Amino acid sequence: MLIVWGVVLCAVLPAAAQKPLYIVNGTPREEIASIPPEDIERVESLPADEQTIARYGDGASNGVILITLRYDQPAAFPSDSTYSQYIARRVVWNDTDPVARVILRYKITTDGTVVVDQELEVTDKRLKRRILKVMEEAPKWRPAQKDGVPVESEGVLRIQLPEGRRMPRQAELVYR
């Protein structure tokens, strides 16, 4: 900010220059968009003051966001694909079947078993039954760990089949 004859002029800074420093479980990170919100245990914001800059360096000149996750090491699915891709590939749903979507919140227990915690959206009960069957037959996860001890973690499974087709819009009635 620059003040000339009582007028405040603000320089336009690139978005990257205005980002705070993110510290996740004690490690600096460039971005945090990939962290699922359900994995966050605590968030703390530190101001861009002299003490913060002295502790974290020049990268803290726009403040620091401290993020503590519920785990030190995230749960891992033993496949070369994501859990959603793994499930979707194994569900039998033909191109002639209607477009359907199932969204489930699940927990990964300390022994690596997946347990459905909540149905967030189900547009076709047949698809849900098929997804649940494939989930039961899927290999166990490597559970998340906190201080070397397995802990429960959560995830959200989103499956829409057949792939590549859009969900039809629901009809809306408009009264005039």
GIRA-V545346 format. One record per pair of residues at least 24 apart in sequence whose C-alpha atoms are under 6 Angstrom apart, sorted by sequence separation. I is the first residue (numbers start at 1). J is the second residue. D is the distance in whole Angstrom. If there is no record, write none. Layout:
i:I j:J d:D
i:I j:J d:D
//
This chain:
i:43 j:67 d:5
i:100 j:124 d:6
i:42 j:67 d:6
i:42 j:68 d:5
i:41 j:68 d:6
i:113 j:140 d:5
i:41 j:69 d:5
i:112 j:140 d:5
i:40 j:69 d:4
i:41 j:70 d:5
i:112 j:141 d:4
i:39 j:69 d:6
i:40 j:70 d:6
i:112 j:142 d:5
i:39 j:70 d:6
i:112 j:143 d:5
i:110 j:143 d:6
i:21 j:59 d:6
i:21 j:60 d:5
i:110 j:150 d:5
i:110 j:151 d:5
i:20 j:62 d:5
i:22 j:64 d:6
i:110 j:152 d:5
i:20 j:63 d:5
i:21 j:64 d:5
i:22 j:65 d:5
i:23 j:66 d:5
i:24 j:67 d:5
i:25 j:68 d:5
i:109 j:152 d:5
i:20 j:64 d:5
i:24 j:68 d:6
i:108 j:152 d:6
i:108 j:153 d:5
i:107 j:153 d:6
i:108 j:154 d:6
i:107 j:154 d:4
i:106 j:154 d:6
i:106 j:155 d:5
i:105 j:155 d:6
i:105 j:156 d:4
i:104 j:156 d:6
i:104 j:157 d:5
i:103 j:157 d:6
i:103 j:158 d:5
i:102 j:159 d:5
i:101 j:159 d:6
i:101 j:160 d:4
i:100 j:160 d:6
i:100 j:161 d:6
i:99 j:161 d:6
i:99 j:162 d:6
i:77 j:141 d:5
i:76 j:141 d:6
i:76 j:142 d:5
i:75 j:142 d:6
i:95 j:162 d:6
i:75 j:143 d:4
i:99 j:167 d:6
i:75 j:144 d:4
i:74 j:144 d:4
i:73 j:144 d:5
i:73 j:145 d:5
i:72 j:145 d:6
i:84 j:157 d:6
i:71 j:145 d:5
i:72 j:146 d:5
i:71 j:146 d:4
//
